[in-house]
Amino acid sequence: TQYHLKVVIDSARLASFYINGVLVVATAALTSSDLIPYIGVETTTTAARSLQVLGQSISRLVAAS
């Protein structure tokens, strides 16, 4: 089964998670420590799995010191 997962983080740092275009959950405001980019796949079987990542990006505005 293929699923389309979309994570949207708005300017207020609120994250919304969509599966196949349907909002599944929305979070409270994220902090910079919450924004650690990684992708993980969990399975409860030993059967082969595949994951195709079409893109991932993350950014953080850092003030000049």
Residue pairs with C-beta under 8 A, 6 or more apart in sequence:
3 19
3 20
4 18
4 19
4 20
4 21
5 17
5 18
5 19
6 17
6 18
6 21
7 15
7 16
7 17
7 18
8 15
8 16
8 18
9 15
9 16
9 30
9 35
10 16
12 29
13 29
13 30
13 31
14 26
14 27
14 28
14 29
14 30
15 26
15 27
15 30
16 23
16 25
16 26
16 27
17 23
17 24
17 25
17 26
17 27
18 24
32 60
35 58
35 60
37 56
37 57
37 58
39 51
39 53
39 56
41 49
41 51
43 49
